[in-house]
């Protein structure tokens, strides 16, 4: 059966007590058109622990040569991992429509993406592989994908306009982040650039306040230097990245780049690793960027009963005469160890 399907997403965001995001999505089988903000308004602030409510108006029209095959609508969105969107009751999604009302359920990871360049990946893994962390410069985000609890048949030439309500709980960390959204349906090709799905990667930053961490995590702006992953123990590998072309600093034009770090243990012992030795050297990457991967317990020579709580660090030249911190100043970067669980 030859079918045509078009998805059009228009979004309208409004923030009162909760953040309310309104999209309009048009679907005509087998063809996705575009995602257009209605007026560009998005929520700018939220408190930790609050619920962001996302309302989506989905417009579906069948232009198939016959009835629309029974289908589930898929809704995906990108959130920081620390929000733990799929755990417990942190996210609920419901819908109302002329065909019936119901809820969305989490899509199983056993469901793979058909006819894509990654046919063995689940939908969340596929979206992460293709779209990564959206328009965020730092990762530590995840895609979550849900499907309608029932399949529906749309008769030839008929239209249906379900309203979808997503409620997801904001995490406990102060941060700046950009969200993203995905729409498709079961049986769609869903390959990158295909015409039966669409992704909207927000360019506007949501600020979350009220958390215990004094300095917010800034996913929205590219950092001069950073350590990742953001949630790790001293038993995990850490990656330090430095962009020597982002800001004018005392290291401009320098290619021998080193880590100068102090680690603090749980009993407040300070261990310093600084100096122009190979173990501290960041390796060059394209575009004047540099990277060093360490195993903290070995790098700082920890004893078996010692654990680390934080690392303060600067980026230095070989002889240590120039050391660069936050925003190119003398203020050290800070990495705090946090359990991933």
Buried (B, 14 or more C-beta within 10 A) or exposed (E): EEBBBBBBBBBBBBBEEBBBBBBBBBBBBBBBBEBEBEEEBBBEEBEBEBBBBBBBBBBBBBBBEEBBBEBBBBBBBBBBBBBBBBEEEBBBBBBEBEBEEBBBEBBEEEBBBEEBEBEEBBBBBBBBBBBBBBBBBBBBBBBBBBBBBBEBEBEEEBBBBBBBBBBBBBBBBBBBBBBBBBBBBBBBBBBBEBBBBBBBBBEBBBBBEBBEEEEBBBBBEEBBBBBBBBBBBBEEEBEBBBBBEBEEBBBEEBEBBBBBBBBBBEEEEEBEBBBBEEEBBBEBEEEBBBEBEBEBBEBBEBEEEBBBBBBBBBBBBBEEEBBBBBEBEEEBBBBBBBEEE
